[in-house]
Amino acid sequence: MELNVSTASQGGHAVVTATGELDLYTAPKLQSALATLLRDQADRIVVDMSGIEFCDSTGVNVLLAAMKRIKERNGTLELAAPRPAVRRVLQVTGLDTVFTVVDVAPALDAG
């Protein structure tokens, strides 16, 4: 299965919507979208995980790397609405205490 990624941004805030499977083969697509937002100096990024059906360690590492980069400049990265299987991965690894996990992604205009 592939991964579809879209972004919307508004005033330094960005929402990345990802759908599909986040794994070794698809993670570079999300990594590229996050890197672009980080280059554009977004200070708050929310990754809408509601459409992610599967996430492996490669996907988790992409999210961790992006969070580290944005925190270096006092920004935030949040995960929104992860499905039960993805939430379980976060809980088992202890990353549910590392990431800020919210129930709903904010609505922004596509940009």
Secondary structure, 3 states (H helix, E strand, C coil): CCEEEEEEEECCEEEEEEEEEECCCCHHHHHHHHHHHHHCCCCEEEEEEEEEEEECHHHHHHHHHHHHHHHCCCCEEEEECCCHHHHHHHHHHCHHHCCEEECCCCCCCCC
